Amino acid sequence: MAEAAHLAHPPAMTEAEELDCPDWLVPLLRDSLGPQFAPVMAALRERAPVFLRVNVARADRAEALAALARDGIEARACAIADTALEVVSGARRVQRARAYADGLVELQDAASQAVVAALDLAPGMRVLDLCAGGGGKALALAARLGTEVLAHDANPARMADLPARAARAGARITPVAPPEGAGPMDLVLADVPCSGSGSWRRDPEGKWRLTPERLSALRDTQAGIMDRAAGLVAEGGRLAYATCSLLTAENDDQVAAFLGRHSGWRLAHSARWTPLQGCDGFFLAVLTRR
């Protein structure tokens, strides 16, 4: 009888269960997101759209849209970044499409594109992508600059596909190791390892792999990368700190701590994007060396 009653009236779900989120993360996310907490958590349980970046070195938006249409792919312009397209139908055809093979478009989330679009790029700048990974942002930087971009990653294997991607895009990407040997930079982009909380739609298990100890270790890594990046920036140059995290501990708190350690720097501007805009969650802070 007791079992039947239990089945008829199951216990109420906890907030964490309703949100499909570890208990310990709920207060951190609530504090970080404020009034957007509930809608963002709901958005993180939806399917992520497929976004493309128009390679402005090869095509404009109209040309890219027309080329995709010829391949049976319907896309539309996205307001989050001036290079962003959202795929409406035919997403599975993208990597077999002529537009992709010819380097007119690349797969890249709109917020990731917006990070690059928010940087004040100018011809002749010396630019380093310090945490290049697969090279998406390095390629976007090279397309906008029209010149060489240097790329580094602590794990060079992550950049294994970058030469082929750069060749397809017509981009000049030069791997450097160690980056200290490349000389002072006008801009260093540090898209640091993080919780990935802004992209949990694409990796739902990511939140379950994250632990308080792992988050603490990530924060230490982030601080170390920021300090290293600072030493690579020329006088008057800039450090762009980016994460795909929604957590204040990895974003604003890291910037404040950096400024506390480095008196010769100031915050020029910051920006953030959330899944409520359709894109992944991202944070950007641009710091200027005085």
Secondary structure, DSSP 8 states (H G I E B T S, - for coil): -HHHHHHHS-----HHHHHTS-TTHHHHHHHHHGGGHHHHHHHTTS----EEEE-TTT--HHHHHHHHHHTT-EEEE-TTSTTEEEEEE-GGGGGGSHHHHTTSEEE--HHHHHHHHTS---TT--EEETT-TT-HHHHHHHHHH-S-EEE--SSGGGGTTHHHHHHHHT--EEE-SSGGGG--EEEEEEE-----GGGTTT-TTHHHH--HHHHHHHHHHHHHHHHHHHTTEEEEEEEEEEES---GGGTHHHHHHHHHH-TTEEEEEEEEE-GGGTS--EEEEEEEE-
